[in-house]
Amino acid sequence: MKKTDIRNFIFKNIGVILTIAMSLLYIFKGFYSLEESGKTVFEIIGDGAMSAIFGFAVAALLRQTGFNYGNDDIELINARSLHSKKIDKISPYMNLLDEFCKEENIKNQKEMRSKILAPRGLRYEDFFTPEGVFKGEYPPEPFPADKARRKAYRLDMKAVLKAQRLELTPLATSSLTSERAEINDKYNFKGDEREYAEKRNKQQSITKLACAVVFGYYVLRFSAGSVWQDLLWPAFQVVLYLTLGAIEMLDAYMFMRTDKCGSILRKIDVIDKFYIYAKEKTNEQEVVEAE
């Protein structure tokens, strides 16, 4: 069997392998019990710190493995290749890209603000200029005695203020041309491995620290006593951290396949839109110059 075949087999079945290992530890739990270690405070802190460091290291290494597998995915490779070709295609029109981004930002902002105002029967044009600047005007305040209108007015004001304070990621030349969204923020091209790793580290910190406290304070004791008890507790920790790390690896792999690949494909869609825009602008300039 080739090394690549072995690697793919382990990657595809790592969840099953670790599940079997965890299951065996659980099945034989009748032979041991979880007891206080009797260590001093400093010993508990030291053991817990070592356990936490080991857990973070395993998660980081397996996460990077997931990134590596994701980078080798054929869909991501094809998306990157297509993105590079699209950039070459629009290179003669790069002087128009900033203007295009500015117009797209105004359109996007108007679209999202209109979605906020429309359910209240409010028009975008009544509160914002064509450039997207707030006019400083609010819905007319009702007569104090009109309770029903006052309630509707509060909802109208809430919608206007929400639309006014709406913050969207602006489309920029750098974000389209480099490889660096949420549904309501279509130009937020999420797909950076470093940002993803930092976010995951913050999310996993509580879990790792909780494991460190438990592993530092408690110890496994065999019911009848055994020399193996000093090996079983570290083995349990290793299997648990490997399981958590495997989850990180698979999650990182799916991040590369879905988020990053999807981000690049969305950039390609915008680049195609810009290409049409640039061709039309160029043709208009040629007509004007000919006249």
VOBA-1610 file (N, C-alpha, C; in pm, whole numbers, padded with zeros to 5 digits, always signed):
BEGIN
Met+00085-00120+00000Met+00000+00000+00000Met+00088+00125+00000Lys+00058+00223-00086Lys+00136+00344-00097Lys+00116+00432+00026Lys+00216+00522+00049Lys+00207+00613+00163Lys+00085+00703+00153Thr+00055+00749+00031Thr-00061+00837+00012Thr-00190+00764+00045Asp-00197+00634+00009Asp-00316+00555+00040Asp-00333+00539+00190Ile-00221+00515+00261Ile-00226+00501+00406Ile-00270+00633+00470Arg-00213+00742+00420Arg-00248+00874+00473Arg-00396+00905+00453Asn-00446+00878+00334Asn-00587+00904+00306Asn-00678+00815+00390Phe-00635+00689+00410Phe-00714+00598+00491Phe-00726+00648+00635Ile-00611+00691+00691Ile-00611+00740+00829Ile-00694+00867+00840Phe-00679+00957+00742Phe-00753+01084+00747Phe-00904+01060+00740Lys-00945+00972+00651Lys-01087+00947+00634Lys-01148+00871+00752Asn-01065+00792+00821Asn-01117+00706+00928Asn-01067+00744+01067Ile-01007+00863+01080Ile-00951+00901+01209Ile-01058+00912+01316Gly-01177+00955+01275Gly-01287+00963+01371Gly-01324+00827+01426Val-01328+00726+01339Val-01361+00589+01381Val-01250+00534+01471Ile-01123+00558+01433Ile-01011+00507+01510Ile-01013+00562+01653Leu-01029+00691+01665Leu-01029+00754+01797Leu-01155+00719+01877Thr-01265+00699+01808Thr-01388+00658+01876Thr-01370+00519+01939Ile-01303+00429+01867Ile-01276+00295+01921Ile-01186+00305+02044Ala-01083+00392+02036Ala-00993+00409+02150Ala-01066+00463+02272Met-01150+00563+02253Met-01227+00620+02364Met-01325+00517+02418Ser-01383+00439+02329Ser-01481+00338+02372Ser-01414+00231+02458Leu-01292+00190+02422Leu-01220+00089+02501Leu-01190+00142+02641Leu-01150+00267+02650Leu-01124+00326+02781Leu-01251+00331+02865Tyr-01362+00359+02799Tyr-01489+00366+02873Tyr-01536+00227+02916Ile-01517+00129+02828Ile-01560-00008+02860Ile-01488-00061+02983Phe-01359-00030+02994Phe-01281-00081+03106Phe-01278+00014+03227Lys-01374+00108+03231Lys-01376+00203+03341Lys-01405+00136+03476Gly-01457+00012+03473Gly-01483-00057+03598Gly-01357-00098+03671Phe-01243-00099+03601Phe-01117-00138+03662Phe-01045-00021+03730Tyr-01098+00100+03709Tyr-01031+00215+03769Tyr-01136+00317+03816Ser-01093+00408+03896Ser-01180+00514+03948Ser-01105+00645+03946Leu-01182+00755+03941Leu-01124+00889+03938Leu-01117+00942+04080Glu-00997+00970+04128Glu-00979+01015+04265Glu-00891+01140+04269Glu-00897+01209+04382Glu-00812+01325+04400Glu-00666+01280+04404Ser-00581+01356+04338Ser-00441+01316+04326Ser-00363+01336+04456Gly-00408+01426+04542Gly-00336+01454+04665Gly-00214+01540+04644Lys-00203+01601+04529Lys-00088+01686+04499Lys-00103+01823+04564Thr+00007+01892+04577Thr+00005+02029+04628Thr-00051+02121+04520Val-00084+02243+04561Val-00140+02340+04465Val-00044+02364+04350Phe+00084+02380+04381Phe+00183+02407+04277Phe+00200+02287+04183Glu+00190+02167+04237Glu+00199+02047+04154Glu+00078+02038+04061Ile-00039+02072+04113Ile-00160+02070+04030Ile-00149+02173+03918Ile-00101+02293+03953Ile-00085+02398+03852Ile+00017+02354+03746Gly+00128+02295+03792Gly+00230+02250+03698Gly+00181+02142+03605Asp+00116+02039+03661Asp+00063+01931+03578Asp-00046+01981+03484Gly-00131+02070+03537Gly-00238+02126+03454Gly-00182+02208+03339Ala-00077+02287+03367Ala-00015+02369+03263Ala+00045+02282+03153Met+00114+02176+03193Met+00172+02085+03094Met+00064+02019+03010Ser-00046+01982+03076Ser-00157+01919+03005Ser-00219+02017+02905Ala-00235+02143+02948Ala-00295+02244+02860Ala-00206+02270+02740Ile-00075+02284+02765Ile+00019+02308+02655Ile+00016+02192+02555Phe+00014+02071+02608Phe+00006+01953+02521Phe-00122+01956+02438Gly-00234+01991+02502Gly-00361+01995+02432Gly-00363+02099+02321Phe-00311+02220+02351Phe-00306+02325+02249Phe-00213+02286+02134Ala-00101+02221+02168Ala-00006+02180+02064Ala-00067+02077+01971Val-00134+01977+02029Val-00198+01874+01947Val-00303+01936+01855Ala-00387+02026+01912Ala-00491+02091+01832Ala-00431+02173+01718Ala-00323+02249+01749Ala-00260+02333+01647Ala-00199+02249+01535Leu-00131+02141+01572Leu-00066+02057+01472Leu-00169+01986+01382Leu-00273+01934+01443Leu-00375+01866+01363Leu-00457+01966+01282Arg-00476+02087+01334Arg-00545+02191+01256Arg-00463+02224+01132Gln-00332+02238+01149Gln-00246+02265+01034Gln-00249+02150+00935Thr-00260+02028+00986Thr-00274+01913+00897Thr-00401+01924+00815Gly-00509+01970+00880Gly-00635+01992+00808Gly-00620+02098+00701Phe-00546+02207+00732Phe-00520+02310+00631Phe-00442+02251+00513Asn-00343+02168+00544Asn-00262+02108+00438Asn-00346+02019+00347Tyr-00432+01937+00408Tyr-00521+01854+00327Tyr-00613+01941+00242Gly-00663+02049+00303Gly-00752+02138+00230Gly-00683+02206+00113Asn-00556+02246+00132Asn-00481+02311+00024Asn-00458+02217-00093Asp-00455+02087-00064Asp-00435+01987-00170Asp-00565+01946-00238Asp-00678+01998-00187Asp-00808+01961-00245Asp-00819+02016-00387Ile-00863+01934-00479Ile-00867+01971-00620Ile-00960+02089-00646Glu-01069+02099-00571Glu-01162+02210-00591Glu-01098+02343-00557Leu-01023+02346-00447Leu-00956+02470-00408Leu-00844+02504-00506Ile-00773+02404-00553Ile-00666+02427-00651Ile-00724+02486-00779Asn-00835+02431-00826Asn-00899+02482-00947Asn-00951+02624-00928Ala-01007+02651-00809Ala-01060+02785-00780Ala-00947+02887-00781Arg-00833+02854-00720Arg-00719+02945-00719Arg-00665+02969-00860Ser-00660+02864-00937Ser-00611+02876-01074Ser-00703+02966-01157Leu-00834+02946-01143Leu-00931+03028-01216Leu-00923+03174-01172His-00907+03196-01042His-00896+03332-00989His-00775+03404-01049Ser-00663+03333-01059Ser-00542+03390-01117Ser-00563+03428-01264Lys-00632+03342-01337Lys-00660+03371-01478Lys-00752+03491-01493Lys-00849+03502-01403Lys-00942+03616-01409Lys-00869+03747-01381Ile-00774+03744-01287Ile-00696+03865-01258Ile-00616+03908-01380Asp-00557+03812-01449Asp-00482+03842-01572Asp-00575+03901-01678Lys-00698+03852-01680Lys-00793+03897-01781Lys-00832+04043-01762Ile-00845+04086-01637Ile-00890+04224-01611Ile-00773+04320-01592Ser-00651+04271-01602Ser-00534+04357-01578Ser-00531+04483-01666Pro-00578+04480-01793Pro-00577+04603-01874Pro-00675+04710-01823Tyr-00768+04670-01737Tyr-00871+04765-01692Tyr-00859+04798-01542Met-00742+04773-01483Met-00726+04792-01339Met-00750+04937-01296Asn-00731+05032-01388Asn-00752+05172-01354Asn-00899+05203-01325Leu-00988+05114-01367Leu-01132+05134-01345Leu-01184+05060-01222Leu-01099+04980-01159Leu-01146+04893-01051Leu-01190+04971-00927Asp-01116+05076-00890Asp-01154+05155-00774Asp-01291+05221-00793Glu-01315+05272-00913Glu-01444+05334-00944Glu-01556+05230-00937Phe-01530+05112-00990Phe-01629+05004-00984Phe-01660+04966-00840Cys-01558+04953-00757Cys-01579+04916-00617Cys-01663+05020-00545Lys-01637+05147-00573Lys-01713+05255-00510Lys-01861+05246-00547Glu-01891+05224-00673Glu-02030+05214-00718Glu-02098+05091-00660Glu-02024+04979-00653Glu-02080+04857-00597Glu-02110+04871-00448Asn-02025+04944-00377Asn-02048+04966-00234Asn-02175+05047-00211Ile-02197+05147-00294Ile-02319+05228-00282Ile-02442+05143-00311Lys-02434+05061-00417Lys-02547+04974-00452Lys-02575+04873-00341Asn-02468+04814-00288Asn-02484+04713-00183Asn-02545+04774-00057Gln-02497+04893-00022Gln-02549+04961+00096Gln-02697+04996+00078Lys-02732+05043-00040Lys-02872+05077-00068Lys-02960+04952-00061Glu-02912+04843-00117Glu-02988+04718-00117Glu-03016+04669+00025Met-02913+04669+00110Met-02928+04618+00245Met-03012+04711+00331Arg-02997+04842+00312Arg-03077+04938+00388Arg-03224+04931+00345Ser-03247+04912+00218Ser-03385+04901+00169Ser-03456+04779+00228Lys-03379+04669+00248Lys-03437+04549+00308Lys-03478+04574+00453Ile-03408+04665+00519Ile-03442+04699+00658Ile-03564+04790+00663Leu-03572+04884+00570Leu-03679+04984+00572Leu-03810+04933+00511Ala-03800+04847+00409Ala-03919+04803+00335Ala-04027+04740+00422Pro-03996+04651+00519Pro-04103+04592+00601Pro-04185+04695+00679Arg-04129+04814+00702Arg-04202+04920+00772Arg-04270+05015+00675Gly-04262+04985+00545Gly-04325+05070+00445Gly-04251+05200+00423Leu-04121+05202+00454Leu-04039+05323+00439Leu-03953+05314+00314Arg-03929+05429+00250Arg-03850+05432+00128Arg-03708+05477+00157Tyr-03615+05414+00091Tyr-03473+05447+00107Tyr-03447+05593+00071Glu-03509+05640-00038Glu-03484+05774-00090Glu-03528+05883+00007Asp-03620+05852+00098Asp-03668+05953+00192Asp-03568+05983+00303Phe-03471+05895+00322Phe-03379+05911+00435Phe-03232+05918+00394Phe-03200+05875+00270Phe-03061+05873+00227Phe-03046+05935+00088Thr-02933+05999+00066Thr-02902+06057-00064Thr-02860+05946-00160Pro-02851+05974-00291Pro-02806+05871-00386Pro-02667+05817-00354Glu-02586+05897-00282Glu-02452+05852-00245Glu-02451+05772-00115Gly-02569+05755-00053Gly-02578+05677+00069Gly-02559+05757+00197Val-02560+05890+00188Val-02543+05975+00307Val-02679+05997+00373Phe-02684+05982+00504Phe-02809+06001+00578Phe-02849+06148+00576Lys-02974+06176+00543Lys-03021+06313+00530Lys-03044+06381+00665Gly-03050+06303+00772Gly-03077+06362+00903Gly-03224+06381+00931Glu-03308+06319+00848Glu-03453+06331+00864Glu-03511+06200+00916Tyr-03613+06212+01002Tyr-03676+06095+01062Tyr-03827+06097+01032Pro-03895+05984+01049Pro-04040+05982+01026Pro-04109+06086+01114Pro-04216+06150+01063Pro-04288+06253+01141Pro-04346+06193+01270Glu-04322+06261+01381Glu-04369+06211+01510Glu-04520+06228+01522Pro-04592+06127+01571Pro-04739+06132+01577Pro-04790+06220+01691Phe-04919+06244+01687Phe-04984+06320+01794Phe-04975+06240+01925Pro-04943+06304+02037Pro-04921+06232+02163Pro-05032+06138+02205Ala-05158+06170+02172Ala-05270+06089+02218Ala-05291+05963+02133Asp-05226+05957+02018Asp-05246+05845+01927Asp-05151+05731+01967Lys-05199+05637+02051Lys-05114+05530+02104Lys-05068+05434+01994Ala-05162+05397+01904Ala-05128+05302+01798Ala-05020+05360+01706Arg-05034+05488+01675Arg-04936+05551+01586Arg-04801+05567+01656Arg-04805+05592+01786Arg-04679+05607+01859Arg-04600+05476+01858Lys-04673+05364+01872Lys-04608+05233+01867Lys-04547+05208+01731Ala-04622+05242+01624Ala-04571+05224+01489Ala-04452+05317+01464Tyr-04458+05436+01523Tyr-04349+05533+01506Tyr-04220+05481+01568Arg-04231+05419+01684Arg-04112+05364+01748Arg-04047+05256+01662Leu-04130+05173+01598Leu-04078+05069+01510Leu-04014+05130+01385Asp-04077+05239+01334Asp-04020+05308+01218Asp-03883+05367+01252Met-03877+05431+01370Met-03751+05492+01414Met-03643+05386+01431Lys-03683+05273+01486Lys-03588+05164+01507Lys-03530+05117+01374Ala-03616+05106+01271Ala-03571+05062+01139Ala-03478+05166+01076Val-03513+05294+01089Val-03431+05400+01030Val-03293+05405+01096Leu-03291+05396+01227Leu-03164+05400+01300Leu-03078+05279+01266Lys-03143+05162+01252Lys-03069+05041+01215Lys-03008+05055+01076Ala-03086+05112+00983Ala-03035+05134+00848Ala-02922+05237+00848Gln-02937+05340+00931Gln-02835+05445+00938Gln-02703+05390+00992Arg-02710+05302+01092Arg-02590+05250+01157Arg-02535+05124+01091Leu-02596+05081+00983Leu-02553+04959+00915Leu-02408+04971+00870Glu-02328+04872+00906Glu-02188+04868+00866Glu-02162+04743+00783Leu-02116+04763+00662Leu-02087+04652+00571Leu-01940+04656+00531Thr-01886+04540+00503Thr-01748+04535+00456Thr-01740+04593+00316Pro-01662+04700+00296Pro-01656+04761+00163Pro-01578+04674+00064Leu-01624+04675-00059Leu-01551+04606-00165Leu-01430+04691-00201Ala-01312+04629-00206Ala-01189+04702-00236Ala-01107+04626-00338Thr-01021+04700-00408Thr-00934+04639-00509Thr-00848+04529-00448Ser-00792+04556-00329Ser-00704+04459-00265Ser-00775+04329-00230Ser-00903+04340-00187Ser-00975+04219-00147Ser-01011+04132-00267Leu-01025+04193-00384Leu-01058+04116-00504Leu-00936+04052-00568Thr-00825+04123-00565Thr-00708+04075-00638Thr-00618+03985-00554Ser-00631+03992-00420Ser-00550+03906-00335Ser-00631+03783-00296Glu-00562+03687-00231Glu-00633+03567-00189Glu-00664+03572-00040Arg-00674+03673-00004Arg-00697+03688+00137Arg-00843+03676+00163Ala-01856+03513+00356Ala-01934+03633+00377Ala-02066+03593+00433Glu-02051+03681+00493Glu-02177+03645+00555Glu-02291+03680+00460Ile-02411+03626+00485Ile-02524+03646+00396Ile-02556+03794+00378Asn-02552+03871+00488Asn-02586+04011+00482Asn-02463+04100+00464Asp-02351+04043+00430Asp-02228+04118+00413Asp-02149+04051+00302Lys-02195+04067+00178Lys-02146+03986+00068Lys-02003+04017+00025Tyr-01949+04129+00069Tyr-01811+04161+00033Tyr-01715+04135+00148Asn-01762+04061+00248Asn-01674+04019+00357Asn-01619+03882+00319Phe-01507+03882+00247Phe-01450+03759+00193Phe-01370+03687+00299Lys-01438+03612+00384Lys-01369+03537+00489Lys-01300+03416+00427Gly-01176+03395+00465Gly-01105+03281+00409Gly-00958+03281+00443Asp-00923+03349+00551Asp-00783+03356+00591Asp-00756+03255+00701Glu-00655+03169+00681Glu-00627+03062+00777Glu-00584+03116+00913Arg-00507+03226+00912Arg-00459+03280+01039Arg-00575+03330+01125Glu-00667+03405+01064Glu-00782+03455+01139Glu-00867+03338+01190Tyr-00883+03237+01106Tyr-00961+03120+01147Tyr-00895+03052+01267Ala-00761+03033+01261Ala-00689+02966+01369Ala-00700+03046+01499Glu-00686+03179+01490Glu-00696+03262+01610Glu-00835+03252+01672Lys-00936+03251+01587Lys-01073+03239+01636Lys-01095+03104+01705Arg-01045+02997+01645Arg-01061+02864+01702Arg-00985+02850+01833Asn-00866+02912+01841Asn-00789+02906+01965Asn-00865+02971+02080Lys-00931+03083+02052Lys-01010+03149+02156Lys-01129+03063+02197Gln-01193+03001+02099Gln-01309+02918+02129Gln-01272+02794+02207Gln-01154+02739+02180Gln-01113+02614+02243Gln-01039+02635+02375Ser-01005+02760+02408Ser-00925+02785+02528Ser-00995+02739+02655Ile-01125+02762+02664Ile-01200+02722+02785Ile-01198+02570+02800Thr-01220+02499+02689Thr-01219+02352+02692Thr-01083+02299+02736Lys-00976+02353+02678Lys-00842+02306+02712Lys-00808+02336+02858Leu-00844+02454+02905Leu-00814+02490+03044Leu-00894+02404+03142Ala-01020+02374+03106Ala-01102+02287+03192Ala-01040+02148+03200Cys-00995+02096+03087Cys-00928+01965+03087Cys-00801+01968+03171Ala-00728+02079+03161Ala-00603+02091+03237Ala-00629+02087+03387Val-00735+02155+03432Val-00769+02155+03574Val-00805+02014+03622Val-00888+01944+03543Val-00930+01809+03580Val-00810+01714+03582Phe-00728+01721+03477Phe-00615+01630+03468Phe-00507+01659+03573Gly-00502+01784+03619Gly-00405+01816+03721Gly-00452+01781+03861Tyr-00583+01790+03885Tyr-00638+01769+04020Tyr-00669+01623+04049Tyr-00713+01551+03943Tyr-00754+01412+03962Tyr-00653+01314+03903Val-00668+01188+03944Val-00585+01081+03892Val-00667+00953+03889Leu-00633+00863+03796Leu-00704+00734+03790Leu-00636+00633+03881Arg-00716+00557+03955Arg-00664+00451+04040Arg-00732+00320+04002Phe-00652+00216+03980Phe-00711+00085+03954Phe-00776+00032+04081Ser-00886-00036+04064Ser-00961-00087+04180Ser-00875-00181+04264Ala-00801-00268+04200Ala-00720-00364+04274Ala-00574-00320+04281Gly-00544-00205+04226Gly-00407-00157+04226Gly-00328-00221+04114Ser-00249-00142+04045Ser-00173-00195+03932Ser-00064-00096+03893Val+00043-00149+03839Val+00151-00062+03791Val+00108+00013+03666Trp-00001-00033+03602Trp-00047+00029+03478Trp-00125+00158+03502Gln-00162+00185+03627Gln-00244+00302+03651Gln-00167+00432+03620Asp-00036+00429+03633Asp+00043+00547+03601Asp+00053+00571+03451Leu+00021+00472+03372Leu+00022+00486+03227Leu-00117+00513+03172Leu-00218+00462+03242Leu-00355+00473+03190Leu-00404+00617+03189Trp-00375+00692+03294Trp-00424+00830+03303Trp-00362+00917+03193Pro-00229+00912+03172Pro-00174+00987+03057Pro-00229+00939+02924Ala-00252+00807+02913Ala-00308+00754+02788Ala-00447+00810+02762Phe-00526+00820+02869Phe-00660+00877+02856Phe-00653+01022+02809Gln-00560+01099+02865Gln-00544+01238+02826Gln-00503+01250+02680Val-00409+01163+02641Val-00363+01168+02502Val-00477+01138+02405Val-00553+01035+02435Val-00665+00999+02347Val-00768+01111+02340Leu-00796+01172+02455Leu-00894+01282+02457Leu-00844+01399+02375Tyr-00719+01438+02394Tyr-00665+01551+02319Tyr-00654+01519+02170Leu-00622+01395+02138Leu-00620+01356+01997Leu-00758+01363+01935Thr-00859+01326+02013Thr-00996+01333+01964Thr-01036+01478+01937Leu-01006+01565+02034Leu-01036+01708+02014Leu-00955+01763+01897Gly-00830+01719+01885Gly-00746+01763+01774Gly-00797+01715+01640Ala-00850+01593+01637Ala-00905+01539+01513Ala-01026+01621+01468Ile-01105+01662+01566Ile-01220+01749+01534Ile-01170+01881+01474Glu-01063+01935+01532Glu-01003+02058+01479Glu-00954+02037+01336Met-00889+01922+01311Met-00835+01893+01179Met-00945+01885+01074Leu-01051+01812+01106Leu-01162+01798+01012Leu-01232+01931+00989Asp-01245+02010+01097Asp-01309+02140+01085Asp-01225+02233+00998Ala-01092+02229+01017Ala-01003+02312+00935Ala-01007+02269+00789Tyr-01015+02139+00766Tyr-01024+02089+00628Tyr-01152+02138+00560Met-01264+02130+00633Met-01390+02177+00576Met-01390+02327+00558Phe-01318+02398+00645Phe-01304+02543+00628Phe-01237+02575+00495Met-01131+02500+00464Met-01061+02523+00339Met-01147+02488+00218Arg-01224+02379+00230Arg-01306+02333+00118Arg-01429+02420+00095Thr-01488+02473+00202Thr-01612+02549+00189Thr-01590+02699+00197Asp-01541+02747+00311Asp-01526+02891+00332Asp-01425+02953+00236Lys-01303+02896+00234Lys-01198+02955+00151Lys-01228+02939+00002Cys-01267+02819-00036Cys-01299+02795-00177Cys-01419+02880-00219Gly-01520+02886-00133Gly-01637+02968-00163Gly-01604+03115-00174Ser-01513+03162-00087Ser-01471+03302-00091Ser-01405+03336-00224Ile-01319+03246-00272Ile-01251+03270-00399Ile-01351+03270-00515Leu-01446+03179-00512Leu-01546+03173-00619Leu-01634+03297-00621Arg-01664+03351-00502Arg-01743+03474-00497Arg-01665+03593-00551Lys-01533+03594-00526Lys-01449+03698-00584Lys-01450+03688-00737Ile-01447+03566-00786Ile-01449+03545-00931Ile-01577+03600-00992Asp-01690+03579-00924Asp-01818+03632-00972Asp-01814+03785-00982Val-01757+03849-00879Val-01747+03995-00880Val-01650+04042-00988Ile-01541+03968-01008Ile-01445+04003-01112Ile-01510+03994-01251Asp-01592+03891-01271Asp-01665+03879-01399Asp-01758+03998-01419Lys-01821+04039-01311Lys-01911+04155-01317Lys-01832+04281-01352Phe-01714+04294-01291Phe-01629+04410-01320Phe-01582+04408-01466Tyr-01552+04290-01518Tyr-01505+04280-01657Tyr-01611+04335-01753Ile-01736+04298-01730Ile-01845+04351-01815Ile-01854+04502-01800Tyr-01845+04549-01675Tyr-01849+04693-01646Tyr-01737+04765-01718Ala-01616+04710-01711Ala-01499+04774-01772Ala-01511+04779-01924Lys-01561+04671-01983Lys-01578+04669-02129Lys-01678+04775-02174Glu-01787+04790-02099Glu-01888+04891-02134Glu-01830+05031-02120Lys-01755+05054-02011Lys-01693+05185-01990Lys-01593+05217-02101Thr-01514+05119-02139Thr-01415+05138-02243Thr-01480+05170-02376Asn-01589+05098-02407Asn-01661+05123-02533Asn-01721+05263-02534Glu-01773+05307-02419Glu-01830+05442-02411Glu-01723+05547-02435Gln-01605+05527-02377Gln-01496+05623-02397Gln-01450+05627-02543Glu-01449+05510-02606Glu-01408+05504-02747Glu-01507+05578-02836Val-01638+05565-02803Val-01741+05636-02880Val-01726+05787-02865Val-01702+05831-02740Val-01687+05973-02713Val-01564+06028-02785Glu-01455+05954-02783Glu-01333+05999-02849Glu-01351+06003-03001Ala-01429+05908-03053Ala-01453+05906-03199Ala-01535+06025-03243Glu-01628+06068-03157Glu-01712+06183-03193Glu-01631+06312-03186
//
